[in-house]
Amino acid sequence: MSQPDAVSVETRRARKALLALNFFSADQTGIGPFFGVFLAQSGWRTGLLGTVMTIGGLVGLIMTAPAGALADRTTHKRTFVILSSTFTIAASLLIWWSQSFWVVAGSQVAGAIAGSIIGPAMLGITLGVVRQEGFNAQNGRNQAYNHAGNVVGAAICGLLGWKFGFGVVFLMGVVLGTLSVLSTLAIPRAAIDDRAGRGLAGRAEDGDQVQGLQVLFENKALMVLALCVALFALGNGAMLPLYGLAVVQAHKADPAIFAAMVVIVAQTTMVATSLIAMRLIEVRGYWTVMLITFACLPIRGVLAALLITSWGVFPVQIMDGVGAGLQGVAVSGLVTRLLYGTGRVNVGQGAVGTVAGIGGTLSPLLCGWLAQWFGYPVTFVLAGSLSLISLVIWLAFARTIKQACEAPQRRDKSASPATPTTAAQQA
């Protein structure tokens, strides 16, 4: 077998292993509606629940940007993913062991560390395997498999919770964490180009060098993206667990089954929207896809306020699937595109994740106390309306963002005439 054939085989193996890793690393460690309903049944109120989630969120904020910088520099990205899976296992075991405040807070810290590490490491591996030209397609497939893993995991957790109680649900985190480690080990080290994995366009001998961190602050489109996603996360972050609590506390659904359903409906929708996002980005560009995501949250907030019923999970979570599903593919792809050639792709992902994480971290704290003071319907409407600010900002900076998307495309054309998409399409 020739060397090119061997590399091709390794690349195919790496792509398949990446899909398996995304499937098993789906967030089924107790975060979200299972976590909220489980603690509510243990006597926790929404304000305290929001507070302990915020503790974990703050740790995630502190870790996200450094984790991205390390993912850029390291040649051991697989080790980062394995470390993240280890923390995921620890988080699940802690919640299963005790529901005291500090133990639960510790589980949230472990989960936050896991989340901050695994995101940039997996993106770096993906970019290193498929390069810039293949990233949009592979990223879309990765996201689809991740959401499919959420669907399967939620269905199993719902069944286990219904049959044996919610405590058993958290043992799923141990199983999935172990499978994530095995999937990571299945990615051939030789298939990962570490220079491509940090967003460098050429070889070291071509003079393609890493730029300073100031490139992040000089990129206006990147700053606008981070602000808009942060406002979206501030409204969206707590809506899913609070909606689950609202319906369960109204005695309109079985807790275990409904907690599974809010995940299954949204994640099933996200499987489809992740694949659609790949094509939509190629045809209409990143700017249009992000515009759609910002328009979805206000609609979802109104639906959640009006439909606190067991069947309301379908329209409410379908809107979540469309908005968050498209955004999950578009944000990582857009950051990669805006920073292509700088060597700072993963730290850029971490920086945007940090700013967005501020919104996500404050969301449970803000919405948890709003729900306790004013009730769920008012909270859902107010949370959804925050994305309207993102919508206005995104429209105001449309020209800036579209022009920023054209620059990497011009470099692609100069390096390879066979670029499949036009600059206008990628904007």
C-alpha positions as CSV (number, residue, x, y, z in Angstrom):
1,M,0.0,0.0,0.0
2,S,1.4,3.4,-1.0
3,Q,1.8,6.2,1.6
4,P,-1.0,8.3,0.1
5,D,-3.4,5.3,0.4
6,A,-2.3,4.8,4.0
7,V,-3.0,8.5,4.8
8,S,-6.4,8.2,3.1
9,V,-7.3,5.1,5.2
10,E,-6.3,6.9,8.4
11,T,-8.3,10.0,7.4
12,R,-11.4,7.8,6.8
13,R,-10.9,6.1,10.2
14,A,-10.5,9.5,11.9
15,R,-13.7,10.8,10.4
16,K,-15.7,7.8,11.5
17,A,-14.2,7.9,15.0
18,L,-15.1,11.6,15.2
19,L,-18.7,10.8,14.5
20,A,-18.6,8.1,17.2
21,L,-17.0,10.5,19.7
22,N,-19.6,13.2,19.0
23,F,-22.4,10.6,19.5
24,F,-21.1,9.4,22.9
25,S,-20.0,12.7,24.2
26,A,-23.5,14.1,24.0
27,D,-24.6,15.9,27.2
28,Q,-26.4,13.3,29.2
29,T,-24.6,13.7,32.5
30,G,-27.4,15.3,34.4
31,I,-27.3,18.8,32.9
32,G,-30.5,20.2,31.7
33,P,-34.0,19.0,32.5
34,F,-32.9,15.7,34.2
35,F,-30.6,17.7,36.5
36,G,-33.3,20.3,37.3
37,V,-36.2,17.8,37.9
38,F,-34.0,15.5,39.9
39,L,-32.9,18.3,42.3
40,A,-36.5,19.7,42.4
41,Q,-37.7,16.3,43.7
42,S,-34.9,16.5,46.3
43,G,-36.4,19.7,47.7
44,W,-34.4,22.3,45.7
45,R,-36.1,25.5,44.6
46,T,-35.4,27.3,41.4
47,G,-33.4,30.1,42.9
48,L,-30.9,27.8,44.6
49,L,-30.9,25.6,41.5
50,G,-29.9,28.6,39.4
51,T,-27.2,29.5,41.8
52,V,-25.4,26.1,41.8
53,M,-25.6,26.0,38.0
54,T,-24.0,29.5,37.9
55,I,-21.1,28.2,40.1
56,G,-20.3,25.7,37.4
57,G,-20.8,28.2,34.7
58,L,-18.3,30.6,36.2
59,V,-15.7,27.9,36.3
60,G,-16.4,27.2,32.7
61,L,-16.0,30.8,31.9
62,I,-12.6,30.9,33.5
63,M,-11.5,27.7,31.7
64,T,-12.8,28.2,28.2
65,A,-10.3,30.7,26.7
66,P,-7.2,29.0,28.2
67,A,-8.5,25.7,27.0
68,G,-8.8,27.1,23.5
69,A,-5.3,28.5,23.6
70,L,-3.9,25.1,24.8
71,A,-5.9,23.3,22.0
72,D,-4.1,25.5,19.5
73,R,-0.6,24.9,20.9
74,T,-0.8,21.2,21.9
75,T,0.0,18.2,19.7
76,H,-1.9,16.0,22.1
77,K,-5.5,17.0,21.4
78,R,-6.8,13.5,21.9
79,T,-5.5,13.6,25.5
80,F,-7.6,16.7,26.1
81,V,-10.7,14.9,25.1
82,I,-9.9,11.9,27.3
83,L,-9.3,14.2,30.2
84,S,-12.7,15.9,29.6
85,S,-14.4,12.5,29.5
86,T,-12.8,11.7,32.9
87,F,-14.3,14.8,34.4
88,T,-17.7,13.9,32.9
89,I,-17.6,10.6,34.7
90,A,-16.7,12.3,37.9
91,A,-19.6,14.8,37.6
92,S,-22.1,12.0,37.1
93,L,-20.8,10.0,40.0
94,L,-20.9,13.0,42.3
95,I,-24.6,13.8,41.6
96,W,-25.5,10.1,42.0
97,W,-23.6,9.9,45.3
98,S,-25.1,13.0,47.0
99,Q,-27.5,15.9,46.4
100,S,-26.0,18.2,49.1
101,F,-25.2,21.7,48.0
102,W,-21.5,21.4,47.9
103,V,-21.4,18.0,46.3
104,V,-23.8,19.2,43.5
105,A,-21.7,22.3,43.2
106,G,-18.6,20.1,42.8
107,S,-20.3,18.1,40.1
108,Q,-21.1,21.3,38.2
109,V,-17.5,22.4,38.5
110,A,-16.3,19.0,37.1
111,G,-18.8,19.2,34.3
112,A,-17.8,22.8,33.5
113,I,-14.1,21.8,33.2
114,A,-15.1,18.9,30.9
115,G,-17.2,21.2,28.7
116,S,-14.5,23.8,28.4
117,I,-11.8,21.3,27.4
118,I,-13.7,19.1,25.0
119,G,-15.1,21.7,22.7
120,P,-11.9,23.3,21.3
121,A,-10.1,20.0,21.4
122,M,-12.7,18.3,19.2
123,L,-12.9,21.2,16.8
124,G,-9.1,21.2,16.6
125,I,-9.1,17.5,15.8
126,T,-11.8,18.0,13.2
127,L,-10.0,20.8,11.5
128,G,-6.7,18.9,11.6
129,V,-8.3,15.9,10.0
130,V,-10.4,17.5,7.2
131,R,-8.7,20.9,6.9
132,Q,-10.6,24.2,6.2
133,E,-12.2,23.0,2.9
134,G,-13.8,20.0,4.5
135,F,-14.7,21.6,7.9
136,N,-18.3,22.8,7.2
137,A,-19.4,19.3,6.0
138,Q,-17.6,17.3,8.8
139,N,-18.7,19.8,11.4
140,G,-22.4,19.5,10.3
141,R,-22.1,15.7,10.5
142,N,-20.4,15.9,13.9
143,Q,-23.2,18.0,15.3
144,A,-25.9,15.7,13.8
145,Y,-24.3,12.7,15.5
146,N,-24.0,14.6,18.7
147,H,-27.7,15.5,18.7
148,A,-28.6,11.9,17.8
149,G,-26.6,10.8,20.8
150,N,-28.6,13.2,22.9
151,V,-31.9,11.6,21.6
152,V,-30.8,8.0,22.3
153,G,-29.3,9.0,25.7
154,A,-32.5,10.9,26.7
155,A,-34.7,8.0,25.7
156,I,-32.7,5.6,27.8
157,C,-32.5,8.0,30.7
158,G,-36.2,8.6,30.6
159,L,-36.9,4.8,30.7
160,L,-34.4,4.3,33.5
161,G,-35.8,7.2,35.5
162,W,-39.3,5.9,35.1
163,K,-38.5,2.3,36.0
164,F,-35.8,2.8,38.7
165,G,-35.7,6.4,39.7
166,F,-33.6,9.4,38.6
167,G,-30.5,8.3,40.6
168,V,-29.8,5.6,38.0
169,V,-29.9,8.2,35.2
170,F,-26.5,9.6,36.3
171,L,-24.8,6.3,35.8
172,M,-25.3,6.8,32.1
173,G,-22.7,9.5,32.3
174,V,-20.1,6.9,33.4
175,V,-21.0,4.6,30.5
176,L,-21.0,7.5,27.9
177,G,-17.7,8.9,29.3
178,T,-16.0,5.5,28.9
179,L,-17.3,5.1,25.3
180,S,-16.0,8.6,24.5
181,V,-12.5,7.6,25.7
182,L,-12.6,4.5,23.4
183,S,-13.8,6.6,20.4
184,T,-11.0,9.1,21.0
185,L,-8.4,6.4,21.1
186,A,-9.7,5.1,17.7
187,I,-8.7,8.4,16.0
188,P,-5.3,7.8,14.4
189,R,-2.7,10.3,15.6
190,A,-1.2,10.4,12.1
191,A,-4.5,11.7,10.6
192,I,-4.3,15.0,12.6
193,D,-2.4,17.9,11.0
194,D,-1.7,20.1,14.1
195,R,-1.0,23.2,11.9
196,A,-4.3,22.8,10.1
197,G,-5.9,22.1,13.4
198,R,-5.2,25.6,14.6
199,G,-6.2,27.3,11.4
200,L,-2.9,27.8,9.6
201,A,-3.4,27.7,5.8
202,G,0.0,26.5,4.6
203,R,3.2,24.8,5.6
204,A,5.8,26.3,8.0
205,E,8.3,26.6,5.2
206,D,5.7,28.7,3.3
207,G,6.0,31.5,5.9
208,D,2.5,30.9,7.3
209,Q,3.0,31.9,10.9
210,V,0.8,32.2,14.1
211,Q,-0.5,35.7,14.6
212,G,-0.7,37.5,18.0
213,L,-3.7,37.4,20.2
214,Q,-4.5,40.9,19.2
215,V,-6.0,39.5,16.0
216,L,-9.0,38.5,18.0
217,F,-9.7,42.1,19.2
218,E,-9.0,43.5,15.8
219,N,-11.7,41.3,14.2
220,K,-14.8,43.4,14.5
221,A,-17.0,40.7,13.0
222,L,-15.8,38.3,15.6
223,M,-16.7,40.8,18.4
224,V,-20.2,41.3,17.0
225,L,-20.7,37.5,16.8
226,A,-19.6,37.0,20.4
227,L,-22.0,39.7,21.7
228,C,-25.0,38.5,19.7
229,V,-24.4,34.9,20.8
230,A,-24.0,36.0,24.4
231,L,-27.4,37.8,24.4
232,F,-29.0,34.7,22.8
233,A,-27.5,32.4,25.4
234,L,-28.7,34.7,28.2
235,G,-32.3,34.1,27.1
236,N,-31.9,30.5,25.9
237,G,-29.7,28.9,28.5
238,A,-32.3,28.4,31.3
239,M,-35.4,28.0,29.2
240,L,-35.2,24.2,28.7
241,P,-34.8,23.2,32.3
242,L,-37.3,25.9,33.5
243,Y,-39.9,24.7,30.9
244,G,-39.5,21.2,32.1
245,L,-40.0,22.3,35.7
246,A,-43.0,24.5,34.8
247,V,-44.9,21.6,33.2
248,V,-43.9,19.0,35.9
249,Q,-44.8,21.3,38.8
250,A,-48.2,21.9,37.2
251,H,-48.7,18.1,37.5
252,K,-49.3,17.8,33.8
253,A,-46.7,15.2,33.0
254,D,-44.7,12.3,34.5
255,P,-41.3,13.8,35.6
256,A,-39.0,11.2,34.1
257,I,-40.9,10.8,30.8
258,F,-41.4,14.5,30.3
259,A,-37.7,15.3,31.1
260,A,-36.8,12.8,28.4
261,M,-39.3,14.3,25.9
262,V,-38.0,17.9,26.1
263,V,-34.6,16.6,25.2
264,I,-35.8,14.1,22.5
265,V,-38.0,16.6,20.6
266,A,-35.3,19.3,20.5
267,Q,-32.4,17.0,19.7
268,T,-34.3,15.1,17.0
269,T,-35.0,18.4,15.3
270,M,-31.3,19.4,15.7
271,V,-30.2,16.2,13.9
272,A,-32.1,17.4,10.8
273,T,-31.2,21.1,11.2
274,S,-27.5,20.3,11.6
275,L,-27.5,18.6,8.3
276,I,-29.6,21.3,6.7
277,A,-27.2,23.9,8.1
278,M,-24.4,22.4,6.0
279,R,-26.3,23.1,2.8
280,L,-27.8,26.3,3.9
281,I,-24.4,27.8,4.7
282,E,-23.1,26.8,1.3
283,V,-26.1,28.4,-0.5
284,R,-27.0,31.4,1.7
285,G,-23.9,31.9,3.9
286,Y,-23.2,32.2,7.6
287,W,-24.8,35.6,8.1
288,T,-28.3,34.4,7.0
289,V,-28.2,31.2,9.0
290,M,-27.3,33.2,12.2
291,L,-30.1,35.7,11.5
292,I,-32.6,32.8,11.4
293,T,-31.3,31.5,14.8
294,F,-31.8,34.9,16.5
295,A,-35.4,35.1,15.2
296,C,-36.3,31.7,16.7
297,L,-35.8,32.4,20.4
298,P,-38.5,35.1,20.8
299,I,-41.0,32.8,19.1
300,R,-40.0,30.0,21.4
301,G,-40.4,32.2,24.5
302,V,-44.0,33.1,23.6
303,L,-44.9,29.5,22.8
304,A,-43.4,28.4,26.2
305,A,-45.4,31.0,28.0
306,L,-48.7,30.0,26.4
307,L,-48.2,26.2,26.3
308,I,-47.3,25.0,29.8
309,T,-48.9,21.6,28.9
310,S,-47.5,18.1,28.2
311,W,-48.1,18.5,24.4
312,G,-46.6,22.0,24.4
313,V,-43.2,20.3,24.4
314,F,-43.5,19.7,20.6
315,P,-43.8,23.3,19.3
316,V,-41.6,24.8,22.1
317,Q,-38.7,22.3,21.6
318,I,-39.0,22.2,17.9
319,M,-38.2,25.9,17.9
320,D,-35.3,25.2,20.1
321,G,-34.1,22.5,17.7
322,V,-34.2,24.9,14.8
323,G,-32.5,27.9,16.5
324,A,-29.9,26.1,18.6
325,G,-29.4,23.4,15.9
326,L,-28.5,25.9,13.2
327,Q,-26.4,27.9,15.6
328,G,-24.4,24.9,16.8
329,V,-23.0,24.4,13.3
330,A,-22.9,28.1,12.2
331,V,-21.0,29.6,15.1
332,S,-18.0,27.2,15.1
333,G,-17.9,27.3,11.3
334,L,-18.0,31.1,11.2
335,V,-15.3,31.5,13.9
336,T,-13.1,29.1,11.9
337,R,-13.7,31.1,8.7
338,L,-13.1,34.5,10.3
339,L,-9.8,33.4,11.8
340,Y,-8.6,31.2,9.0
341,G,-4.9,31.6,8.4
342,T,-4.2,33.2,11.8
343,G,-3.3,30.1,13.8
344,R,-5.7,31.3,16.5
345,V,-8.8,29.4,15.5
346,N,-9.3,27.4,18.7
347,V,-8.4,30.3,21.1
348,G,-10.9,32.3,19.0
349,Q,-13.5,29.6,19.6
350,G,-12.7,29.8,23.3
351,A,-13.0,33.5,23.3
352,V,-16.4,33.5,21.7
353,G,-17.4,30.7,24.0
354,T,-16.3,32.7,27.0
355,V,-18.4,35.7,26.0
356,A,-21.3,33.5,25.1
357,G,-20.8,31.6,28.3
358,I,-21.3,34.8,30.3
359,G,-24.8,34.9,29.0
360,G,-25.3,31.1,29.5
361,T,-23.9,31.4,33.1
362,L,-26.1,34.3,34.0
363,S,-29.2,32.7,32.4
364,P,-30.0,30.2,35.2
365,L,-29.4,32.8,37.9
366,L,-31.5,35.5,36.2
367,C,-34.3,33.3,35.0
368,G,-34.4,31.1,38.1
369,W,-35.1,34.1,40.3
370,L,-37.5,35.7,37.8
371,A,-39.5,32.5,37.7
372,Q,-39.6,32.4,41.5
373,W,-40.7,36.1,41.7
374,F,-43.0,36.5,38.7
375,G,-43.8,33.0,37.5
376,Y,-42.8,31.0,34.5
377,P,-44.9,32.7,31.6
378,V,-43.4,36.1,32.2
379,T,-39.9,34.7,32.5
380,F,-40.2,32.8,29.2
381,V,-41.3,36.0,27.3
382,L,-38.6,38.1,28.8
383,A,-35.9,35.5,28.1
384,G,-37.0,35.2,24.5
385,S,-37.1,38.9,23.9
386,L,-33.3,39.2,24.7
387,S,-32.6,37.6,21.3
388,L,-34.4,40.6,19.6
389,I,-31.4,42.7,20.6
390,S,-29.1,40.2,18.9
391,L,-31.3,40.4,15.8
392,V,-31.0,44.2,15.7
393,I,-27.2,44.2,16.1
394,W,-26.7,41.5,13.5
395,L,-28.7,43.5,11.0
396,A,-26.8,46.6,11.8
397,F,-23.4,45.0,11.2
398,A,-24.4,42.9,8.2
399,R,-21.9,44.6,5.8
400,T,-19.0,44.2,8.2
401,I,-19.7,40.5,8.7
402,K,-20.2,39.7,5.1
403,Q,-17.0,41.4,4.1
404,A,-15.0,39.6,6.8
405,C,-16.2,36.3,5.4
406,E,-14.9,37.2,1.9
407,A,-11.2,37.5,3.0
408,P,-10.6,33.9,3.8
409,Q,-12.4,32.9,0.6
410,R,-10.0,35.0,-1.4
411,R,-7.1,33.2,0.2
412,D,-8.7,29.9,-0.6
413,K,-9.0,30.8,-4.3
414,S,-5.4,31.9,-4.5
415,A,-4.3,28.6,-2.9
416,S,-6.6,26.3,-4.8
417,P,-8.7,27.3,-7.8
418,A,-11.2,24.5,-7.2
419,T,-13.0,26.1,-4.2
420,P,-16.6,24.8,-4.3
421,T,-18.3,28.0,-3.0
422,T,-18.2,31.6,-3.9
423,A,-17.3,34.5,-1.5
424,A,-20.9,35.8,-1.7
425,Q,-22.2,32.4,-0.7
426,Q,-19.9,32.1,2.3
427,A,-20.9,35.5,3.6
